[in-house]
Structure formats: structure tokens, C-alpha cells
Amino acid sequence: MDHNKTICPKCGSRETSKGVQYNQGNVYPVKKTVFMGFGSEVLHIFCSKCGFIKESFVKNPEKFKDKDD
Ligand SMILES: [Zn+2]
């Protein structure tokens, strides 16, 4: 399951967590987002120990594509 085994550059831990950030700025566990069917969540992969964010990406980038039709 742990496909992201990058070592934290700050504390050296291999433990990572995944969270979702909404426009309020708070980060929530991914499993609690099923009721949120809209918006532009940002996923974060961060160190479980010190909180250093290793990776961030938009969950649904297709929502941001320009539609000409
Ligand atoms: Zn760390």
C-alpha cells in the first residue's frame, strides 16, 4: 500500500499520510471526503511525524480544463 516511500528531508521518517485540503484551508482525512462531490480538493502527501508536505496535487484536474463546446 505504501507506494510513496520517499524519506522525509526534514526528519528522515519514511511514514507518510495523505490528506485533502478544501478551500477553507483545513486538511481532512481522505476517507471523510466522500460526501463532498464538488469543489477542487487538493491532495497532500505529507510526513506523518513532522508534517512536511512531500507532494501536492489537485484531485480532479479535469474540472479545470477549458471547455470550448
Ligand atoms: Zn518528517
N, CA, C, O and the ligand as a Tripos MOL2 file, in Angstrom:
@<TRIPOS>MOLECULE
protein
  277   275    70     0     0
PROTEIN
NO_CHARGES

@<TRIPOS>ATOM
      1 N           0.8260   -1.2060    0.0000 N.3       1 MET1
      2 CA          0.0000    0.0000    0.0000 C.3       1 MET1
      3 C           0.8550    1.2480    0.0000 C.2       1 MET1
      4 O           0.5250    2.2550   -0.6260 O.2       1 MET1
      5 N           1.9530    1.1570    0.7120 N.am      2 ASP2
      6 CA          2.8080    2.3340    0.8300 C.3       2 ASP2
      7 C           3.6860    2.4540   -0.4030 C.2       2 ASP2
      8 O           4.8080    1.9500   -0.4400 O.2       2 ASP2
      9 N           3.1570    3.1260   -1.4040 N.am      3 HIS3
     10 CA          3.9020    3.2760   -2.6470 C.3       3 HIS3
     11 C           4.7640    4.5210   -2.6450 C.2       3 HIS3
     12 O           5.5570    4.7460   -3.5590 O.2       3 HIS3
     13 N           4.6020    5.3340   -1.6020 N.am      4 ASN4
     14 CA          5.3880    6.5550   -1.5250 C.3       4 ASN4
     15 C           6.3640    6.4180   -0.3570 C.2       4 ASN4
     16 O           6.0640    6.8190    0.7670 O.2       4 ASN4
     17 N           7.5050    5.8580   -0.6330 N.am      5 LYS5
     18 CA          8.4620    5.5600    0.4240 C.3       5 LYS5
     19 C           9.6020    6.5620    0.4730 C.2       5 LYS5
     20 O          10.6810    6.2670    0.9870 O.2       5 LYS5
     21 N           9.3550    7.7340   -0.0600 N.am      6 THR6
     22 CA         10.3910    8.7430   -0.0180 C.3       6 THR6
     23 C          10.6880    9.1350    1.4200 C.2       6 THR6
     24 O           9.7810    9.2610    2.2430 O.2       6 THR6
     25 N          11.9260    9.3190    1.7030 N.am      7 ILE7
     26 CA         12.3380    9.7020    3.0430 C.3       7 ILE7
     27 C          12.1320   11.1990    3.2430 C.2       7 ILE7
     28 O          12.4770   12.0120    2.3860 O.2       7 ILE7
     29 N          11.5680   11.5390    4.3810 N.am      8 CYS8
     30 CA         11.3310   12.9430    4.6880 C.3       8 CYS8
     31 C          12.6650   13.6910    4.7770 C.2       8 CYS8
     32 O          13.5540   13.2810    5.5230 O.2       8 CYS8
     33 N          12.8080   14.7720    4.0300 N.am      9 PRO9
     34 CA         14.0600   15.5360    4.0610 C.3       9 PRO9
     35 C          14.2570   16.3180    5.3550 C.2       9 PRO9
     36 O          15.3520   16.8070    5.6320 O.2       9 PRO9
     37 N          13.2040   16.4310    6.1370 N.am     10 LYS10
     38 CA         13.3150   17.2030    7.3720 C.3      10 LYS10
     39 C          13.6410   16.3430    8.5790 C.2      10 LYS10
     40 O          14.5210   16.6840    9.3690 O.2      10 LYS10
     41 N          12.9210   15.2020    8.7290 N.am     11 CYS11
     42 CA         13.1370   14.3940    9.9240 C.3      11 CYS11
     43 C          13.6430   12.9950    9.6120 C.2      11 CYS11
     44 O          14.0230   12.2610   10.5240 O.2      11 CYS11
     45 N          13.6560   12.6050    8.3130 N.am     12 GLY12
     46 CA         14.1920   11.3140    7.9290 C.3      12 GLY12
     47 C          13.2060   10.1710    8.0660 C.2      12 GLY12
     48 O          13.5740    9.0170    7.8470 O.2      12 GLY12
     49 N          11.9670   10.4590    8.4200 N.am     13 SER13
     50 CA         10.9710    9.4070    8.5750 C.3      13 SER13
     51 C          10.4670    8.9310    7.2200 C.2      13 SER13
     52 O          10.4070    9.7060    6.2650 O.2      13 SER13
     53 N          10.1030    7.6470    7.1400 N.am     14 ARG14
     54 CA          9.5100    7.1010    5.9210 C.3      14 ARG14
     55 C           7.9900    7.0630    6.0070 C.2      14 ARG14
     56 O           7.3240    6.6720    5.0490 O.2      14 ARG14
     57 N           7.4420    7.4620    7.1370 N.am     15 GLU15
     58 CA          5.9980    7.4010    7.3150 C.3      15 GLU15
     59 C           5.3240    8.5630    6.5920 C.2      15 GLU15
     60 O           5.7210    9.7210    6.7240 O.2      15 GLU15
     61 N           4.2920    8.2160    5.8230 N.am     16 THR16
     62 CA          3.5760    9.2490    5.0970 C.3      16 THR16
     63 C           2.0820    9.1360    5.3510 C.2      16 THR16
     64 O           1.5670    8.0600    5.6520 O.2      16 THR16
     65 N           1.3960   10.2630    5.2250 N.am     17 SER17
     66 CA         -0.0500   10.2880    5.3200 C.3      17 SER17
     67 C          -0.5870   11.0510    4.1270 C.2      17 SER17
     68 O           0.1260   11.8280    3.4930 O.2      17 SER17
     69 N          -1.8700   10.8150    3.8300 N.am     18 LYS18
     70 CA         -2.4990   11.5070    2.7190 C.3      18 LYS18
     71 C          -3.6900   12.2920    3.2380 C.2      18 LYS18
     72 O          -4.4950   11.7640    4.0050 O.2      18 LYS18
     73 N          -3.8090   13.5340    2.8320 N.am     19 GLY19
     74 CA         -4.9180   14.3660    3.2730 C.3      19 GLY19
     75 C          -5.4780   15.1700    2.1330 C.2      19 GLY19
     76 O          -4.8630   15.3000    1.0740 O.2      19 GLY19
     77 N          -6.6650   15.7140    2.3660 N.am     20 VAL20
     78 CA         -7.3310   16.5340    1.3630 C.3      20 VAL20
     79 C          -7.5660   17.9200    1.9290 C.2      20 VAL20
     80 O          -8.0080   18.0730    3.0670 O.2      20 VAL20
     81 N          -7.2680   18.9210    1.1290 N.am     21 GLN21
     82 CA         -7.4440   20.3050    1.5650 C.3      21 GLN21
     83 C          -8.5550   20.9660    0.7730 C.2      21 GLN21
     84 O          -8.5490   20.9590   -0.4580 O.2      21 GLN21
     85 N          -9.5060   21.5340    1.4890 N.am     22 TYR22
     86 CA        -10.5840   22.2760    0.8480 C.3      22 TYR22
     87 C         -10.2590   23.7550    0.8820 C.2      22 TYR22
     88 O          -9.2190   24.1710    1.3930 O.2      22 TYR22
     89 N         -11.1720   24.5410    0.3260 N.am     23 ASN23
     90 CA        -10.8880   25.9690    0.2250 C.3      23 ASN23
     91 C         -10.8950   26.6770    1.5730 C.2      23 ASN23
     92 O         -10.4880   27.8360    1.6610 O.2      23 ASN23
     93 N         -11.3510   25.9990    2.6270 N.am     24 GLN24
     94 CA        -11.2640   26.6050    3.9520 C.3      24 GLN24
     95 C          -9.8300   26.5890    4.4650 C.2      24 GLN24
     96 O          -9.4740   27.3260    5.3840 O.2      24 GLN24
     97 N          -9.0270   25.7470    3.8630 N.am     25 GLY25
     98 CA         -7.6360   25.6870    4.2600 C.3      25 GLY25
     99 C          -7.3180   24.5460    5.1900 C.2      25 GLY25
    100 O          -6.1470   24.2810    5.4640 O.2      25 GLY25
    101 N          -8.3510   23.8520    5.6920 N.am     26 ASN26
    102 CA         -8.0970   22.7260    6.5780 C.3      26 ASN26
    103 C          -7.8200   21.4660    5.7700 C.2      26 ASN26
    104 O          -8.2800   21.3260    4.6360 O.2      26 ASN26
    105 N          -7.0710   20.5640    6.3610 N.am     27 VAL27
    106 CA         -6.7720   19.3060    5.7000 C.3      27 VAL27
    107 C          -7.5260   18.1970    6.4250 C.2      27 VAL27
    108 O          -7.4460   18.0690    7.6470 O.2      27 VAL27
    109 N          -8.2560   17.4000    5.6560 N.am     28 TYR28
    110 CA         -9.0630   16.3340    6.2260 C.3      28 TYR28
    111 C          -8.5590   14.9760    5.7390 C.2      28 TYR28
    112 O          -7.9330   14.8850    4.6830 O.2      28 TYR28
    113 N          -8.8310   13.9220    6.5110 N.am     29 PRO29
    114 CA         -8.5270   12.5730    6.0290 C.3      29 PRO29
    115 C          -9.2840   12.2770    4.7520 C.2      29 PRO29
    116 O         -10.4250   12.7140    4.5980 O.2      29 PRO29
    117 N          -8.6840   11.5540    3.8440 N.am     30 VAL30
    118 CA         -9.2860   11.3000    2.5370 C.3      30 VAL30
    119 C         -10.6220   10.5740    2.6680 C.2      30 VAL30
    120 O         -11.5540   10.8540    1.9140 O.2      30 VAL30
    121 N         -10.7230    9.6550    3.6070 N.am     31 LYS31
    122 CA        -11.9260    8.8330    3.7230 C.3      31 LYS31
    123 C         -13.1570    9.6420    4.0910 C.2      31 LYS31
    124 O         -14.2810    9.1810    3.8950 O.2      31 LYS31
    125 N         -12.9590   10.8380    4.6200 N.am     32 LYS32
    126 CA        -14.1080   11.6420    5.0460 C.3      32 LYS32
    127 C         -14.5840   12.5970    3.9680 C.2      32 LYS32
    128 O         -15.3810   13.4930    4.2450 O.2      32 LYS32
    129 N         -14.1140   12.4230    2.7590 N.am     33 THR33
    130 CA        -14.4390   13.3690    1.7050 C.3      33 THR33
    131 C         -15.5010   12.8420    0.7560 C.2      33 THR33
    132 O         -15.8310   13.5100   -0.2240 O.2      33 THR33
    133 N         -16.0430   11.6590    1.0210 N.am     34 VAL34
    134 CA        -16.9790   11.0540    0.0820 C.3      34 VAL34
    135 C         -18.2450   11.8840   -0.0670 C.2      34 VAL34
    136 O         -18.8990   11.8310   -1.1090 O.2      34 VAL34
    137 N         -18.5930   12.6410    0.9470 N.am     35 PHE35
    138 CA        -19.8120   13.4410    0.8820 C.3      35 PHE35
    139 C         -19.5740   14.7670    0.1560 C.2      35 PHE35
    140 O         -20.5110   15.5310   -0.0750 O.2      35 PHE35
    141 N         -18.3550   15.0250   -0.1890 N.am     36 MET36
    142 CA        -18.0370   16.2610   -0.8940 C.3      36 MET36
    143 C         -17.8610   15.9480   -2.3750 C.2      36 MET36
    144 O         -16.7750   15.5750   -2.8200 O.2      36 MET36
    145 N         -18.9450   16.1050   -3.1290 N.am     37 GLY37
    146 CA        -18.8950   15.7360   -4.5300 C.3      37 GLY37
    147 C         -18.5410   16.8830   -5.4520 C.2      37 GLY37
    148 O         -18.6360   16.7530   -6.6720 O.2      37 GLY37
    149 N         -18.1360   18.0010   -4.8820 N.am     38 PHE38
    150 CA        -17.8460   19.1620   -5.7090 C.3      38 PHE38
    151 C         -16.5570   19.8180   -5.2180 C.2      38 PHE38
    152 O         -15.9350   19.3780   -4.2510 O.2      38 PHE38
    153 N         -16.1880   20.8710   -5.9130 N.am     39 GLY39
    154 CA        -15.0370   21.6320   -5.4520 C.3      39 GLY39
    155 C         -13.7430   21.1930   -6.1010 C.2      39 GLY39
    156 O         -13.7300   20.4320   -7.0680 O.2      39 GLY39
    157 N         -12.6800   21.6820   -5.5550 N.am     40 SER40
    158 CA        -11.3690   21.4290   -6.1390 C.3      40 SER40
    159 C         -10.4040   21.0230   -5.0410 C.2      40 SER40
    160 O          -9.4860   21.7650   -4.6900 O.2      40 SER40
    161 N         -10.6270   19.8390   -4.5100 N.am     41 GLU41
    162 CA         -9.7890   19.3740   -3.4280 C.3      41 GLU41
    163 C          -8.3250   19.2930   -3.8550 C.2      41 GLU41
    164 O          -8.0050   19.0040   -5.0080 O.2      41 GLU41
    165 N          -7.4570   19.5560   -2.8940 N.am     42 VAL42
    166 CA         -6.0260   19.4040   -3.1250 C.3      42 VAL42
    167 C          -5.5230   18.2870   -2.2170 C.2      42 VAL42
    168 O          -5.6800   18.3390   -0.9970 O.2      42 VAL42
    169 N          -4.9200   17.2820   -2.8330 N.am     43 LEU43
    170 CA         -4.3900   16.1640   -2.0640 C.3      43 LEU43
    171 C          -2.9570   16.4590   -1.6370 C.2      43 LEU43
    172 O          -2.1620   16.9980   -2.4060 O.2      43 LEU43
    173 N          -2.6490   16.1010   -0.4110 N.am     44 HIS44
    174 CA         -1.3010   16.2920    0.0960 C.3      44 HIS44
    175 C          -0.7410   14.9560    0.5710 C.2      44 HIS44
    176 O          -1.4170   14.1900    1.2580 O.2      44 HIS44
    177 N           0.4840   14.6980    0.1990 N.am     45 ILE45
    178 CA          1.2160   13.5610    0.7620 C.3      45 ILE45
    179 C           2.2460   14.1650    1.6980 C.2      45 ILE45
    180 O           3.1500   14.8820    1.2670 O.2      45 ILE45
    181 N           2.1030   13.8690    2.9830 N.am     46 PHE46
    182 CA          2.9830   14.5310    3.9400 C.3      46 PHE46
    183 C           3.5340   13.5500    4.9650 C.2      46 PHE46
    184 O           3.0090   12.4530    5.1580 O.2      46 PHE46
    185 N           4.5980   13.9780    5.6070 N.am     47 CYS47
    186 CA          5.2600   13.1770    6.6220 C.3      47 CYS47
    187 C           4.3510   13.0230    7.8340 C.2      47 CYS47
    188 O           3.7980   14.0020    8.3350 O.2      47 CYS47
    189 N           4.2000   11.7820    8.3010 N.am     48 SER48
    190 CA          3.3210   11.5270    9.4380 C.3      48 SER48
    191 C           3.9080   12.0580   10.7480 C.2      48 SER48
    192 O           3.1860   12.2700   11.7220 O.2      48 SER48
    193 N           5.1940   12.2640   10.7570 N.am     49 LYS49
    194 CA          5.8300   12.6640   12.0130 C.3      49 LYS49
    195 C           5.9630   14.1760   12.1580 C.2      49 LYS49
    196 O           5.5890   14.7350   13.1890 O.2      49 LYS49
    197 N           6.4910   14.8410   11.1360 N.am     50 CYS50
    198 CA          6.7420   16.2700   11.2750 C.3      50 CYS50
    199 C           5.7910   17.1170   10.4450 C.2      50 CYS50
    200 O           5.7320   18.3350   10.6160 O.2      50 CYS50
    201 N           5.0410   16.4770    9.5390 N.am     51 GLY51
    202 CA          4.0540   17.2150    8.7730 C.3      51 GLY51
    203 C           4.5720   17.8540    7.5090 C.2      51 GLY51
    204 O           3.8340   18.5760    6.8380 O.2      51 GLY51
    205 N           5.8160   17.6090    7.1660 N.am     52 PHE52
    206 CA          6.3950   18.1780    5.9560 C.3      52 PHE52
    207 C           5.6750   17.6400    4.7290 C.2      52 PHE52
    208 O           5.5660   16.4270    4.5520 O.2      52 PHE52
    209 N           5.1800   18.5420    3.8770 N.am     53 ILE53
    210 CA          4.4480   18.1180    2.6860 C.3      53 ILE53
    211 C           5.4240   17.7320    1.5900 C.2      53 ILE53
    212 O           6.2310   18.5410    1.1330 O.2      53 ILE53
    213 N           5.3280   16.4630    1.1770 N.am     54 LYS54
    214 CA          6.2330   15.9460    0.1550 C.3      54 LYS54
    215 C           5.6760   16.1530   -1.2410 C.2      54 LYS54
    216 O           6.4280   16.3240   -2.2000 O.2      54 LYS54
    217 N           4.3430   16.1370   -1.3520 N.am     55 GLU55
    218 CA          3.7230   16.2040   -2.6690 C.3      55 GLU55
    219 C           2.3200   16.7710   -2.5420 C.2      55 GLU55
    220 O           1.5960   16.4480   -1.6000 O.2      55 GLU55
    221 N           1.9370   17.6130   -3.4850 N.am     56 SER56
    222 CA          0.5860   18.1540   -3.5060 C.3      56 SER56
    223 C           0.0700   18.1390   -4.9350 C.2      56 SER56
    224 O           0.8110   18.4310   -5.8740 O.2      56 SER56
    225 N          -1.1960   17.7990   -5.0970 N.am     57 PHE57
    226 CA         -1.7760   17.8350   -6.4250 C.3      57 PHE57
    227 C          -3.2830   17.9760   -6.3390 C.2      57 PHE57
    228 O          -3.9020   17.5870   -5.3490 O.2      57 PHE57
    229 N          -3.8680   18.5380   -7.3930 N.am     58 VAL58
    230 CA         -5.3130   18.7090   -7.4550 C.3      58 VAL58
    231 C          -5.9670   17.3690   -7.7370 C.2      58 VAL58
    232 O          -5.5340   16.6290   -8.6210 O.2      58 VAL58
    233 N          -7.0210   17.0590   -6.9770 N.am     59 LYS59
    234 CA         -7.6440   15.7520   -7.0650 C.3      59 LYS59
    235 C          -8.3450   15.5540   -8.4000 C.2      59 LYS59
    236 O          -8.2490   14.4800   -8.9940 O.2      59 LYS59
    237 N          -9.0380   16.5630   -8.8750 N.am     60 ASN60
    238 CA         -9.8020   16.4360  -10.1120 C.3      60 ASN60
    239 C          -9.3790   17.4990  -11.1180 C.2      60 ASN60
    240 O         -10.1090   18.4650  -11.3400 O.2      60 ASN60
    241 N          -8.2160   17.3330  -11.7230 N.am     61 PRO61
    242 CA         -7.7080   18.3540  -12.6470 C.3      61 PRO61
    243 C          -8.5970   18.5390  -13.8610 C.2      61 PRO61
    244 O          -8.5610   19.5920  -14.4960 O.2      61 PRO61
    245 N          -9.4030   17.5230  -14.1980 N.am     62 GLU62
    246 CA        -10.2570   17.6700  -15.3740 C.3      62 GLU62
    247 C         -11.2950   18.7710  -15.1850 C.2      62 GLU62
    248 O         -11.8200   19.3040  -16.1630 O.2      62 GLU62
    249 N         -11.5930   19.1130  -13.9360 N.am     63 LYS63
    250 CA        -12.5640   20.1760  -13.6760 C.3      63 LYS63
    251 C         -12.0330   21.5430  -14.0920 C.2      63 LYS63
    252 O         -12.7990   22.4960  -14.2310 O.2      63 LYS63
    253 N         -10.7400   21.6360  -14.2870 N.am     64 PHE64
    254 CA        -10.1280   22.9170  -14.5860 C.3      64 PHE64
    255 C          -9.7950   23.0780  -16.0690 C.2      64 PHE64
    256 O          -9.2520   24.0990  -16.4920 O.2      64 PHE64
    257 N         -10.1250   22.0630  -16.8370 N.am     65 LYS65
    258 CA         -9.8600   22.1690  -18.2670 C.3      65 LYS65
    259 C         -10.8480   23.1480  -18.9120 C.2      65 LYS65
    260 O         -12.0220   23.2000  -18.5450 O.2      65 LYS65
    261 N         -10.3600   23.8990  -19.8530 N.am     66 ASP66
    262 CA        -11.2200   24.8230  -20.5890 C.3      66 ASP66
    263 C         -12.1320   24.0440  -21.5150 C.2      66 ASP66
    264 O         -11.6970   23.1600  -22.2530 O.2      66 ASP66
    265 N         -13.4060   24.3940  -21.4570 N.am     67 LYS67
    266 CA        -14.3580   23.7250  -22.3290 C.3      67 LYS67
    267 C         -14.8440   24.7150  -23.3870 C.2      67 LYS67
    268 O         -15.4600   25.7330  -23.0690 O.2      67 LYS67
    269 N         -14.5610   24.4040  -24.6210 N.am     68 ASP68
    270 CA        -14.9350   25.3020  -25.7000 C.3      68 ASP68
    271 C         -16.2930   24.9480  -26.3080 C.2      68 ASP68
    272 O         -16.8540   25.7150  -27.0900 O.2      68 ASP68
    273 N         -16.8110   23.7780  -25.9390 N.am     69 ASP69
    274 CA        -18.0470   23.3540  -26.5910 C.3      69 ASP69
    275 C         -19.2710   23.8550  -25.8410 C.2      69 ASP69
    276 O         -20.4000   23.5890  -26.2530 O.2      69 ASP69
    277 ZN          9.2470   14.4340    8.5870 Zn       70 ZN70
@<TRIPOS>BOND
     1     1     2 1
     2     2     3 1
     3     3     4 2
     4     3     5 am
     5     5     6 1
     6     6     7 1
     7     7     8 2
     8     7     9 am
     9     9    10 1
    10    10    11 1
    11    11    12 2
    12    11    13 am
    13    13    14 1
    14    14    15 1
    15    15    16 2
    16    15    17 am
    17    17    18 1
    18    18    19 1
    19    19    20 2
    20    19    21 am
    21    21    22 1
    22    22    23 1
    23    23    24 2
    24    23    25 am
    25    25    26 1
    26    26    27 1
    27    27    28 2
    28    27    29 am
    29    29    30 1
    30    30    31 1
    31    31    32 2
    32    31    33 am
    33    33    34 1
    34    34    35 1
    35    35    36 2
    36    35    37 am
    37    37    38 1
    38    38    39 1
    39    39    40 2
    40    39    41 am
    41    41    42 1
    42    42    43 1
    43    43    44 2
    44    43    45 am
    45    45    46 1
    46    46    47 1
    47    47    48 2
    48    47    49 am
    49    49    50 1
    50    50    51 1
    51    51    52 2
    52    51    53 am
    53    53    54 1
    54    54    55 1
    55    55    56 2
    56    55    57 am
    57    57    58 1
    58    58    59 1
    59    59    60 2
    60    59    61 am
    61    61    62 1
    62    62    63 1
    63    63    64 2
    64    63    65 am
    65    65    66 1
    66    66    67 1
    67    67    68 2
    68    67    69 am
    69    69    70 1
    70    70    71 1
    71    71    72 2
    72    71    73 am
    73    73    74 1
    74    74    75 1
    75    75    76 2
    76    75    77 am
    77    77    78 1
    78    78    79 1
    79    79    80 2
    80    79    81 am
    81    81    82 1
    82    82    83 1
    83    83    84 2
    84    83    85 am
    85    85    86 1
    86    86    87 1
    87    87    88 2
    88    87    89 am
    89    89    90 1
    90    90    91 1
    91    91    92 2
    92    91    93 am
    93    93    94 1
    94    94    95 1
    95    95    96 2
    96    95    97 am
    97    97    98 1
    98    98    99 1
    99    99   100 2
   100    99   101 am
   101   101   102 1
   102   102   103 1
   103   103   104 2
   104   103   105 am
   105   105   106 1
   106   106   107 1
   107   107   108 2
   108   107   109 am
   109   109   110 1
   110   110   111 1
   111   111   112 2
   112   111   113 am
   113   113   114 1
   114   114   115 1
   115   115   116 2
   116   115   117 am
   117   117   118 1
   118   118   119 1
   119   119   120 2
   120   119   121 am
   121   121   122 1
   122   122   123 1
   123   123   124 2
   124   123   125 am
   125   125   126 1
   126   126   127 1
   127   127   128 2
   128   127   129 am
   129   129   130 1
   130   130   131 1
   131   131   132 2
   132   131   133 am
   133   133   134 1
   134   134   135 1
   135   135   136 2
   136   135   137 am
   137   137   138 1
   138   138   139 1
   139   139   140 2
   140   139   141 am
   141   141   142 1
   142   142   143 1
   143   143   144 2
   144   143   145 am
   145   145   146 1
   146   146   147 1
   147   147   148 2
   148   147   149 am
   149   149   150 1
   150   150   151 1
   151   151   152 2
   152   151   153 am
   153   153   154 1
   154   154   155 1
   155   155   156 2
   156   155   157 am
   157   157   158 1
   158   158   159 1
   159   159   160 2
   160   159   161 am
   161   161   162 1
   162   162   163 1
   163   163   164 2
   164   163   165 am
   165   165   166 1
   166   166   167 1
   167   167   168 2
   168   167   169 am
   169   169   170 1
   170   170   171 1
   171   171   172 2
   172   171   173 am
   173   173   174 1
   174   174   175 1
   175   175   176 2
   176   175   177 am
   177   177   178 1
   178   178   179 1
   179   179   180 2
   180   179   181 am
   181   181   182 1
   182   182   183 1
   183   183   184 2
   184   183   185 am
   185   185   186 1
   186   186   187 1
   187   187   188 2
   188   187   189 am
   189   189   190 1
   190   190   191 1
   191   191   192 2
   192   191   193 am
   193   193   194 1
   194   194   195 1
   195   195   196 2
   196   195   197 am
   197   197   198 1
   198   198   199 1
   199   199   200 2
   200   199   201 am
   201   201   202 1
   202   202   203 1
   203   203   204 2
   204   203   205 am
   205   205   206 1
   206   206   207 1
   207   207   208 2
   208   207   209 am
   209   209   210 1
   210   210   211 1
   211   211   212 2
   212   211   213 am
   213   213   214 1
   214   214   215 1
   215   215   216 2
   216   215   217 am
   217   217   218 1
   218   218   219 1
   219   219   220 2
   220   219   221 am
   221   221   222 1
   222   222   223 1
   223   223   224 2
   224   223   225 am
   225   225   226 1
   226   226   227 1
   227   227   228 2
   228   227   229 am
   229   229   230 1
   230   230   231 1
   231   231   232 2
   232   231   233 am
   233   233   234 1
   234   234   235 1
   235   235   236 2
   236   235   237 am
   237   237   238 1
   238   238   239 1
   239   239   240 2
   240   239   241 am
   241   241   242 1
   242   242   243 1
   243   243   244 2
   244   243   245 am
   245   245   246 1
   246   246   247 1
   247   247   248 2
   248   247   249 am
   249   249   250 1
   250   250   251 1
   251   251   252 2
   252   251   253 am
   253   253   254 1
   254   254   255 1
   255   255   256 2
   256   255   257 am
   257   257   258 1
   258   258   259 1
   259   259   260 2
   260   259   261 am
   261   261   262 1
   262   262   263 1
   263   263   264 2
   264   263   265 am
   265   265   266 1
   266   266   267 1
   267   267   268 2
   268   267   269 am
   269   269   270 1
   270   270   271 1
   271   271   272 2
   272   271   273 am
   273   273   274 1
   274   274   275 1
   275   275   276 2
@<TRIPOS>SUBSTRUCTURE
     1 MET1         2 RESIDUE 1 A MET
     2 ASP2         6 RESIDUE 1 A ASP
     3 HIS3        10 RESIDUE 1 A HIS
     4 ASN4        14 RESIDUE 1 A ASN
     5 LYS5        18 RESIDUE 1 A LYS
     6 THR6        22 RESIDUE 1 A THR
     7 ILE7        26 RESIDUE 1 A ILE
     8 CYS8        30 RESIDUE 1 A CYS
     9 PRO9        34 RESIDUE 1 A PRO
    10 LYS10       38 RESIDUE 1 A LYS
    11 CYS11       42 RESIDUE 1 A CYS
    12 GLY12       46 RESIDUE 1 A GLY
    13 SER13       50 RESIDUE 1 A SER
    14 ARG14       54 RESIDUE 1 A ARG
    15 GLU15       58 RESIDUE 1 A GLU
    16 THR16       62 RESIDUE 1 A THR
    17 SER17       66 RESIDUE 1 A SER
    18 LYS18       70 RESIDUE 1 A LYS
    19 GLY19       74 RESIDUE 1 A GLY
    20 VAL20       78 RESIDUE 1 A VAL
    21 GLN21       82 RESIDUE 1 A GLN
    22 TYR22       86 RESIDUE 1 A TYR
    23 ASN23       90 RESIDUE 1 A ASN
    24 GLN24       94 RESIDUE 1 A GLN
    25 GLY25       98 RESIDUE 1 A GLY
    26 ASN26      102 RESIDUE 1 A ASN
    27 VAL27      106 RESIDUE 1 A VAL
    28 TYR28      110 RESIDUE 1 A TYR
    29 PRO29      114 RESIDUE 1 A PRO
    30 VAL30      118 RESIDUE 1 A VAL
    31 LYS31      122 RESIDUE 1 A LYS
    32 LYS32      126 RESIDUE 1 A LYS
    33 THR33      130 RESIDUE 1 A THR
    34 VAL34      134 RESIDUE 1 A VAL
    35 PHE35      138 RESIDUE 1 A PHE
    36 MET36      142 RESIDUE 1 A MET
    37 GLY37      146 RESIDUE 1 A GLY
    38 PHE38      150 RESIDUE 1 A PHE
    39 GLY39      154 RESIDUE 1 A GLY
    40 SER40      158 RESIDUE 1 A SER
    41 GLU41      162 RESIDUE 1 A GLU
    42 VAL42      166 RESIDUE 1 A VAL
    43 LEU43      170 RESIDUE 1 A LEU
    44 HIS44      174 RESIDUE 1 A HIS
    45 ILE45      178 RESIDUE 1 A ILE
    46 PHE46      182 RESIDUE 1 A PHE
    47 CYS47      186 RESIDUE 1 A CYS
    48 SER48      190 RESIDUE 1 A SER
    49 LYS49      194 RESIDUE 1 A LYS
    50 CYS50      198 RESIDUE 1 A CYS
    51 GLY51      202 RESIDUE 1 A GLY
    52 PHE52      206 RESIDUE 1 A PHE
    53 ILE53      210 RESIDUE 1 A ILE
    54 LYS54      214 RESIDUE 1 A LYS
    55 GLU55      218 RESIDUE 1 A GLU
    56 SER56      222 RESIDUE 1 A SER
    57 PHE57      226 RESIDUE 1 A PHE
    58 VAL58      230 RESIDUE 1 A VAL
    59 LYS59      234 RESIDUE 1 A LYS
    60 ASN60      238 RESIDUE 1 A ASN
    61 PRO61      242 RESIDUE 1 A PRO
    62 GLU62      246 RESIDUE 1 A GLU
    63 LYS63      250 RESIDUE 1 A LYS
    64 PHE64      254 RESIDUE 1 A PHE
    65 LYS65      258 RESIDUE 1 A LYS
    66 ASP66      262 RESIDUE 1 A ASP
    67 LYS67      266 RESIDUE 1 A LYS
    68 ASP68      270 RESIDUE 1 A ASP
    69 ASP69      274 RESIDUE 1 A ASP
    70 ZN70       277 GROUP 0 **** ****
